């Protein structure tokens, strides 16, 4: 397989050549490292999940915990959302950025697992309402990997909103397309 | 406060020497100089605190993963700050180093920008940081398998987003003619 594409991308690298970085040996680098090494650390106890992303716990409470599922391999507590069947949005308010902007939870994520009843996503970008690096969507039994008409596929990116811990559909969540992302960016730009 | 043991200091210093340059480059590709410097020192601090978790064999992808999450937190904090202070037009993230303008490849830049941000990022990690799928996993918090699938999809999407004449010139030429054509021009 040709790596012509990789070569072309590499030529776009703004740091590819001639752009210097600070050497580890400069006085300011040494001072930075010394400052860091003088900070207190609880050696050998190494709590794996509690130190990273403390805000994640708050988000879980805000969004409503549906299940205490955890995913391995990531950092922090994953945020659990319900795919829901009976959520307040299923009557389908007409899509608008104004309504979108009111969603308390919005992120772009990539599906890392879809095993029938749960969809695992790695968050690539939080627009609003979260800090967790991973999100789990629990599908009600029988809905399999097709939630609210969204065919979740591993490796694919999705834009998701949620309200009261439940994913919104009706165009407020879906496959990450430039159009939908544009709406998210506009709605959550502040 | 308990001073850190000399063994821990030695391990950190050796690691810092290894990752100092690549982490700075990683951050400067994605952030303005001031933000990059802030995130860089925060990243090193996280690495120092989590030194016992650093994989022994190939620590750099793991360190990129720390930088990536630190940067994401930084951006979120910055965005919240901007939302509080001002309602200026949407520019939540400072522009990173301008890429590719002088290289005359606007089609590739435009195609890349049309992809979902996750696809853009995996392609950058692949091309700019030079990571292979097995190294992308620790950066993105994915299994090697998932990272491989994502990279493959992102490559396909980028190829599809490019004008057709750009997608591997040999494929644009049809059928048998292309075979002869290629054979005749092997040293192109």
Interface residues (C-beta under 8 A of the other chain):
Chain A: X2 X4 X5 X6 X8 X9 X10 X11 X12 X13 X14 X15 X16 X19 X21 X22 X23 X24 X29 X32 X33 X36 X37 X38 X39 X40 X41 X43 X44 X46 X48 X51 X52 X53 X73 X74 X75 X108 X109 X110 X112 X113 X122 X124 X125 X126 X131 X133 X134 X154 X155 X156 X157 X176 X177 X178 X181 X185 X186 X189 X190
Chain B: X1 X2 X3 X4 X5 X8 X9 X12 X13 X16 X17 X20 X21 X24 X25 X28 X29 X41 X44 X45 X46 X48 X49 X50 X51 X52 X53 X65 X69 X72 X73 X76 X79 X82 X83 X87 X89 X90 X92 X96 X97 X98 X99 X100 X103 X105 X108 X109 X112 X114 X116 X117 X118 X119 X121 X123 X124 X126 X127 X128 X130 X140 X141 X142 X143 X146 X149 X150 X152 X153 X155 X158 X159 X168
